[in-house]
Amino acid sequence: MDGNQHTGGTSPLLQVRDLTVEFPGREGGVQAVRGVGFDVHPGESLAIVGESGSGKSVTARSVLRLVRDPGRITSGSIRYRGRDVLDMSRAELTRLRGGEIGMIFQDPQSSLNPVMTIGAQVAEAVRAHGHDRRRARARAAELLELVGVPDPVRRLSDYPHQFSGGMRQRVMIAIALAGDPSLIIADEPTTALDVTVQAQILEVFARLNKELGTAVAVITHNLGLVARLSDRVLVMYAGQVVEEGPVATLHDAPRHPYAWSLLRSVPRLTHHSDRLASIPGRPPDLRRSLSGCAFAPRCAFAEDRCHATAPSLTERAPGHRAACWVTDDGLRLTVAEQPATDAEPDISAQAEPGRPTPARSSPAPGPAADVLVLRDVHKSYRLRGRGLGPRAKGELRAVRGVSLRLRAGETLGLVGESGCGKSTLTRILLGLEKADSGSVLVQNHDLTATGGRRLTELRRQVQLVLQDPYAALNPRHTIGRLVAEPLRIHGLAEPGQAGRRVAELLELVGLDASMTARLPRDFSGGQRQRIALARALAVGPSVLVLDEPVSALDVSLQAQIVNLLLDLKDRLGIAYLLVAHDIAVVRHMSDRIAVMYLGQIMEEGPAEEVCARPLHPYTAALLSAVPEPDPAVERRRSHVPLPGEVPSPLSPPSGCPFHTRCALRAGRDICRVARPVAREIAPGRRTACHFSEEMA
């Protein structure tokens, strides 16, 4: 398979041709990468996208011959500046890794040594490329400054646990730059980071790309990141490249139904629709022989020949290639947001193949009753000093005077950076933590003043769905036992009736009742999240707390779960408290949004209005940090800078907690000395800012 045709006239840094990587196994080998070819040119920014299991990370690791055992590169070639990487000696590989090509992995916490200082780890990478010890430490400080670590000389002596997630990722970028590479490969570099930190990391990559001319290849599932950072994109599915081209061209005129489906399944800040266009089914099992197009079983446009013969990757325009029979014959795909019609197949019509989607009903007229009310809730923690004595080290004020209400059938989105108090607040309303003061009313009963059986009953009304469904399910229990467990604990079903109720719950979330004897490992991530939902719904709660319910899922699975949650809300009249860092998902699902910072609610209002016209500078900065998948929209947007990190709740700033990072604070002493009181600026719009009228 040929690489891309680059129009810049420069020789490529990296050429990959017909790359195949296999993993042997007892049930047959897996071809994780099948005939992949592409180029990376000097100063270029390339993105490689696709679902989990598409072969993105294996392709990236293959470039440096870092494929994990028992994986093997069985065919193809990888050439860097004309040299064959597969024929390099160990010494040549050592010079290539870091000296010519830098690699940044997904989780900086597991990549950094917890017992070595940051300075020692960066300097170690510098010394590996020829600098002496004294020069290495000075160069380490320079690299930390280059990637935006404040006060780099002082922070050389800090350890990884003293850095935030975003700062640890900056350290990993500094280590990758230690050998002055011409190409950096970054594998999911912003996953699990706050949206503001993601924006800062993207800015670091963009600066390296523009100022130093460093080529960047990013492996990601975040299509907004692609639009903001990359020049060109490679779309992979089932180990193959299915489409490749300039980012803007692929967004506006995709030529493969898989790329088209991915773009349609992403929620966006700039517009809203009732449903996301999810992709039905699951990727193919690569242990089995594939015939025809690998995407055909999930494709809305597949023809008989698609199932029989695999299409070749052919050029559709200069620099734009795709592997699809139907678009080769002239079918045009657009990503315009239009409701599905009978004339155009709607790939979101089913949550799972063969499973009907619950019909969505209109909400009942009139104001709904409050099911959850928080009034002036405070929570602090006393931290003790070292040693045997009772010396207090300080007071961490996690929640400071939070008041919220949630109505039946409503979704309230709660957003904010890590450390803002979201998790503590959810633990309080779940009854897992006790508030220092204030009240938490569940169905008009105060959770903070209740005990015994009544407390158990109130806790039943508020259930939790966690981020990682696999960690939330006992791997040794069958699905039937897991879903039946809440029924047994709360005495909600007789032994002979539990099986029938479990079957009803599985049907409710779009799973087949015949699956009850299976274990969690037999299900995909999206199916496991459905099981976790069935388990939470078993006790008939009035409120579900959704803690990052889709952040661990691929884009297509996210769309399925988001649609399911919206359907369940309409069918059951249940209320959601949605806690997430993906503001586009929050905007799509929520009726109202509350923005939290350092334990306080900074802004609250209808989701559409908050996202369109924020009244607090912090909200504006959060929204500005969210990348949109449309490159044209990204070019037009003005980005509000959000410098620094969230201050420590052990020593919060005086006055407005946000004034140390606020773009509006210049020359305004009131922000430093007076804490603003939340007030209603417009009907349903509350904000805690002295100058909200300037934002209106």
N, C-alpha and C positions, 0 to 999 in steps of 0.2 A: 504494500500500500504506500503510495507516495505521500510525502509531506505537503504542507500548504505551499501555495505560490505566494511568496512575499513580494510586494511591489516596491520596496524601498531600495532594492539594488545591492544591499549588503549581504555578505555571506552569513549564514546562520551560525550562532554560537553552538546550538544543540540541534542535532538531527536524529530523530528516532524513526526507524523504518521496520515495518512488519514485526513488531514486538509481540511475542507470545510468552506468557508466564503461566506455569502449571503448578498445582499443588496436589501431590499424590494422596490418596486416601483409601480406606478399606472398601468403601462403596463406589470406588472409581475416582479417577483424577478430576480436578476442577481446573478448567482453563479460565483463570481470573482475568487475563488480558489476552485478547485474540486479534492479532494482526494490526496493532495500533501504530500509526505513523503521524508525526507532526514535527514542526520546526519551532525554535525560539530564536529570535534575532536580537542583536545588541540593542539595549535600551527599550525593549518591548515589554509590555505587561500582558501576560496570557493567563486566562482563567480556565480551569478544567472543572466542569460541573457534572452532576449526576447523582442518582440515589445511592444509598449505602449498597455495597456489593457491585457497583458498576465498574470497578477497577481503577478508580482515580488514584487512591493512595498507593496501590501496588505499582502502577505506572510510574509515579513519582519516585518511589524507593528504587525502582529498577534503574533509574538514571544513574544512581550512585552505587549500584550493586549492593543494596541494603535489603533485598527481599528476605523476609524471615523464613527460616527453615520450617517445613521441608520444601518450600517453594523454589522453583528453578526457572531461569530464563532459558527456554528451549529453542527459540529461534528469533531471528531478527538482528538488527544492529543498532547501536547507540554510539553516536560520534559527537565528541565535543571538540570544537575548533579543528575538525578533520581527523582527530585521533579516535580510534576505536576503544571505547570504555571497556568493552567485554574482553579485550585482549591485554588490558593494562596489568602490570605487575602490582604487587602489594604496595611497594614504595610509590609507584605512580598514582595509585588510588588514594594513598594518604595525602599526596599533594593536591589531588583533584578535590577531595572532600574538605571543604572549608577554604582552601586556597583559591580554587576556581569556581566551585559551586557550593554555596551555603545552604543548609537545610534547617528549617524551623518546624518543630513538631507541634501537635495540637495542645498538649497539656504541659505548660511550663512548670507546674508544681512537681510533676513526676520527672521532668528532665533536669531539674536543678538539684544539686547535692545539698540536703538540708543542714549539714554540719560544716559546710565551707562558706566563707563570706562571698558576697557577690563579686568583690574585687578579685579574690583569688580565682574564682571560676572564669571570669572574663579574661584575666591575665594569663591563665593557663592556656586558653585558646590562642591568645596573642603569641605566647612563647612557642606554641606548637608550629607557628609559621615563621620562626626565625629571629624573634626579638629577645634581648636579654631581660633579666628579671626587673631591673630598674626601669628600662624603657617600657616593659610590658605593663607595669602599673600605671604609668602616665598615659599610655595608649588606652588602657581600660577606662580611665576617666574620660578621655576624649570620645570614646565610643558611646559611653553612657550619656554624655552630653548630646551627642549626635542624634540619639534616638529619643531624646526628650525627658531624661530622668533629671528632676531638679536636684541641685546641689550635689553633683556627681562625685566630687572628691570625698565629701563626708559619707556618702552612702556606699562607698567601696567597702566600708567596714561592717555594713549591715548583712544580715542573713536573709535567705529567701522568705522566711515566715514574716519578716518585717516589711515586705513589699506586698502591695495589692496585686490582684490577678493581672490587671493591665500593666503594672510596672514590671512584674515578672516576665510578661511577654516581651516588653521592651528589652529586658536583659537578654532574652533568648535571641532577639534580633541583633543586639550588640555582639553576642558571641558568634552569630552567623557572619557578621561583618569583619570579624577579627583578621581574616586572611585577605581582605579586600577582594572578594569574589566578583566576578562579572555577572553571575546569575544567582538569584536566591529562589529556592523552592520552599513555599510555605504551605503546610498541610493543615487546613482548617484553623488559621491563626487567630480568628476572632470568636470561635465557638465558646459558649458559656460566659462571655464577657458582657458587661453592661453595654447598652447601646452607645452611651457617651464614650466609653473606653474603646469600643469598636471603631468609632469615628476617629479617635486619636491614633489608633494603630494604623488605620487606613491612611491617615495623613503622613505617618512615618514612612510607609511604603511608597506613597506618591512622591514624597520629597527625595527619597533615595533614588527613585526611578528618574526623576526630572533633573535633580542637581548633580548626582553622581553618575548618571547613565547606567545604573545597575538594572539589568533585566530581572523581571519578577514573574514567576509562575506560581499562581495561587490555586490550591485545590480547595473547593468550597461547595456548599449547597445553598449559600446565600446569594440569590440573584441580584439583590440590591448592592451587595459588595461588588459584584461583577460590573454593574453599570457605573459605579462610582470610580473604580480603580483600573479596570482593564481596557486594553485596546481590542483584544481578540479573545474569542471563547471557543473552547472545545467541549462538545457535549458527548458524554459517554453513557452507554447503556449495555448491560450484560457483557462487559469486557471489550466493547467495540466503540469506535468513534462513529456516531450517527450523524453529526453535523458539526461544521466548523466554519467560522467566519468572523467578520468585524462585529463587535458587540451591538452597535446600533442597527446594522443590517439584520442580524439574527433576531433582535427584538421586534423590529417592524415587519419583517417578512421571513419568518422561519420557514424552513423547507423540510423539516421532519416533524411528524405529529407528536413525537416525544418532547422535543424542544418546545413546540407550541403548547402542549399540555402542561409542562412545567411552568411556563410563563403565565398561563391562565389560572393556575392553582395558587398563586401567591397573593395574599391580601395586600392592599395598598392604602396608603394614607390619603391619596388624592381622590379616590372615589370609593363608593360602597355598593355592594350588591347583596341580595339575600343569601345566596349560596356561592361557595367557591367551586370552581370546576375541578373536582378531584379526578385522579386517574384510577379506574377500577382495577381490581386484581393485584397481583404481586409480580415482581421480576421473576424470570425463569430460574429454575434450578440448574446451575451450571455443571452439576454432576452428570446431567443427561445430555445426550446429543441433541443439538438444535437444528431444526430444518426451517428454511425460510427466514423471514425477518424476525428477530428475537422479540420485537415489540408488537408483532401482529396480534397476539391474543388479547392485548389491552387496547388496541388501536380502534378508534371510532371510524376509521376510513379504510380498514383492511379489506383487500380483495382476495380471491382464491389464490392468485399467484404469490401474494405476500406470505402465505402459509407454506408455499411449496419451494420458492426460490429466494435466496437472500439477495437483496439489491447491493450493488457496488456503490462506493463513495464516489460521486461524480461532481464535477464543477458546475454550479448553477449560475455563477457570476464571478468576476475576478476576485479570488481570495475567499469565495464562499462555496462550500461543498456540502452535500447531503447524500444519505443513503436511503432513498425512498422511491418506490415504484409510482405511487399515486401523484406525488408532487412533480416527478419527472414527466408525467403525462399532462401537467398543466394545472393541477389543483392548487388554489391559492389559500394560504392560511394567514389569518390576521389575529392579532391579540386584542382587537377592539373589544371593550366590555359591553356585550350585548346579551340579553337574556336568551337562553337556549330556545330553539323552536323545533317543530317537527321536521323542518327542512334540513336542519343542521344537527347531527348527532350530539347529544349532550353527555359528555363522559362523566358528569357528576350525578347522573341519574340513579346510580346505585352505589351504596356504601361498600358493598362487597359483591362479587359476582353472584347473581342469583338471589340476593337478599333484597327485599323491597325496602325503600326508604320511607320512614313515617311521614305522613302528610303533615304539612305545617299549617296551623290554624292562625287566625288573627287573634290578638290579645283581647281579652274581655274589656268592654268599655268602662270608663270611670276609674277613679284612683284605687290602686290596690292597697291592701293592708300592709303595714310594716311587719316583717318577719324577723328582722335583726336590727337593733338600734344600739349604737355605742355613744355614750355621753361622757365627754371630758375624761377619757381614759388616760391614766398615767402608769408607767412602769419603769422602774430603775433597778439597777443591780449594784450592790456594794462589792467592790473588788478588793481583795486582801493583798497585802504586801508579802514579800518572801519571809521565810523564817517561821519560828514557832509562835511568835506573838500575834496579837489581834490587830496589828497596825493596818488600817484601811489604806489601800492604794488610791482609791478614788470612787466616784459614783458614775456609772454609765447610765445615762438617761435615754433609754431605748424608745419610749413612746411618751410624747408630751402633749397632753390635752387633745386627743383625737376624738372627734365626734363625727359619726357617719350613720346613715340609715339605708336599709336595703328592703325593697318592697317585694311582695310575692310576684313571681314571674319576671323579675328584673335582673339584669346583669350589671354589676358594678365592677369596673376595672380599676385595679390598684397598681400604680406604676411608680417607679423610683429606682435609683441606683442601689447597689448592694450596700448594706449598712444603714439604710434609711429607716428601718424598723418594721418593714412589711412582715417578715417572718415572726417577729415577736407579737405583732398585732394579731396575726392569724392564730397563734398558739393561745392567746388570751381568749379569743372568741370561740375556740374549740374546747375551752375549759382545761387546757394543758398547762397554762400558766395563770396565776392569779394577779389581777391588776392591783396596784398600790392604792388607787382611788379611781372614782368614776363607776359607771355601771354598764353592763352588757345585757341587754334585754333580748331574749329569744322567745318569740311568741308571747311578748308582754310579761315574761317572767325573768327576774334578774338572776343571771347565771352566777354573779359574784356573791350572792346572798342565799344560795340554795345548796342543799346537801342531800345525801342519801339517795333514795330511789328517784326523787324528783330531779336530782342532778343528772342521773343516768338517763332519764327520759328526755331532758333538755339536750343532753349531748347527742342523743339519737337524732335530734332535729337538724344538727349541723354535722355534715360528713365531709371527709377530706379525700381528694384525688391528688396523688403525688406526681412529681415530674417523671420519675423512672418507674414504669409499671413492673419491670422485671424485679427490681429490688423490693417492691411493695408486695409481691406475691411469693408465698412459700414455695420454693422450687420442688419440694417433695410431695406437695398436696395436689390432688386432681382439681380441675377447674370446678367440678361439681361441689367438691368439699369446700373450696375457697369461697364460692358464692353462697353456699348454705350456712357457713359459719356465723355470719351476723344474724341470720334468722334464728339459729339455735341459741346464741348468746342472749338475745332479747326475747326469746319465747314467742316468736311471731309466726311459727308454723309447726303443726304437729309432725312427728317423725314421718308419717306416711304421706304428708302433703308437701314436704320440703322439696322433693324432686320436681314436682309439678311447678312450684314457684320458681325454682332455679331455671327450669326450661323457659318460663315466661320472661324472666329477667334477661336471659341470653338472647331470646328473640327480640326483646326490646332494644338491645344495643346492636342488633344486626349480626348475631352469631347463631349458628345452628345448634339446636338443643342436643344433637347427637355428639357434641364435642365434650360432654361433661367428664368423660373418663380420661381425657388427655391431661398432660402436665404443661406448665407454663412454657417450657423450652420448645414445645411443639408449635408455638404460635409466633407470628411476626410481632414487631413492636406495636403496630397499630391495633392488632387483635388483642394484645395484652392490655393495652389501655382501655379497650372496650370491656374486658373482663374486670378491670379495676373499677370502671364505671358501674357495671352490674352489681358488684359487691357493695359499692357505696349507696346505690339506690335500693338495695334489698330492705333496708329498715324504714323506707318511706320518709326521707328527710324533707324539710322545707327549704334548706339551704345546702348547696354544695360549695365548698371552698376548693377552687381549682388552682393548685400551686404549680405553675409552669406546665400545664397539661399536655402541650404539644412540642415543647422545646427540644425534646430528645428524639423527635421523629423527623423523617424526611419530609420534604415539601409536599409531596403527593399524599402521604399519610396524614400530615397536618390538616390538609383540606378535608379529608374524610372525617377526622375526629371533630374538627370545628363544625362541619355540617351536622354531624350526629348530635353534638351538644346543643346546637340551636334547635334541632328537631325535638329533642327531649324536653327542652325548656317550654316549647310551645305545647307539646302534648301533655306534660305533667304539671305545668304551672309552677315549676320549681324556680328558685332564685339562685343566682351564681355570684360568688365573690371571686373574680378572676385576678390572680396575682401573676404577673408576667413582665418580662423585660422587652418582649417583642411588641412594640406599641402598635404596629400595623395589625397584628392579631387582636390586640385589645380593642382597637378602634372598630374592627369588623364585628366583634362579638358583643360589645358593651352598649348599654343604653346610657350609662353615665360613667365618667372617669374621675378618679381622685388621684392627685399627684402628691407623693410623700417625699419629704426631705428631712433628714436628721430628726426623725420621730414626729414630725408635724405634717399636717395636710396644708399644702401650699395653694392648691387650686382644686376646685370641684365643679362639675357641671355636665350638661349633656355631651356625649362623646363627640358628636359631629361638630358642635360649636367649639369645644375645647381644642380639637385638632385643627379646625379652620381658623380660629381667632383666639389664641391663648392670651390670657390676661396676666400671667406671671412670667417673669424672665426665665425661670427655671423650666417651666413647661415649654416655652419657645425653644430653649436650648435642647431639651430632650427630643422634640419633634424634628428639629433641624439635623440632629445626629442620625436619624433613621434614613438609610439609603433607599431610594425608590428603584425598582427594577427597570424603569424606562430611562435610558441614557439622555434623551432629550429633556425630560423633567429634571434630571440631576444637573444638567448644564444650566438650566434656568434658575434653579433654587439658590437662595442666599443662605449661607450657613452661619449660624450664630455660634461663635466660639465659646467653649466651656472649659476654661483652663483648670489645671490642678485636679485634686481629688476631693471627695467628701471629707470634711473635717472629722476628727475623732469625736464620737459622742461622749468621751470622757472629758473633753474640754471644748464644748461647742462655742462658736463665736458669740460675742455679745450682740444685742440688737437683733436684726434679721439674720437667721442662721445661714442664709444664702449670700450675704453681702460680700463675703470674701471671694466669690467667683462671679459676681453679677456684673453684666455689661452696663447696667443703668446706674450703678452706685456712685460713679465718679463725682466727687465734690459734694456729696450729699451726706452730711453728718448724721442725719436722723436714722439712716439705715444701720449705722454702726452702734447707736446707743439705744434705740427704741425698737422693741420687738413688735412687728405689725400684727394686728388682730384680724382674724378672718372676717370678712364682711361681704355682703351681697352687692355686687356691682351691677348686675342685671338679673332679671327673673331666672332663678335656678343656677346662677353663676356666682360662686363664692371664691374669694382669693385673699391671701395674706400677703399683701404688698402695699407699701406706702404710695406707689406710683402706678397702680393698675390702670388708672384712667388714661395714662399715656400709651398703654398697649391696646386699649379698646379701639 
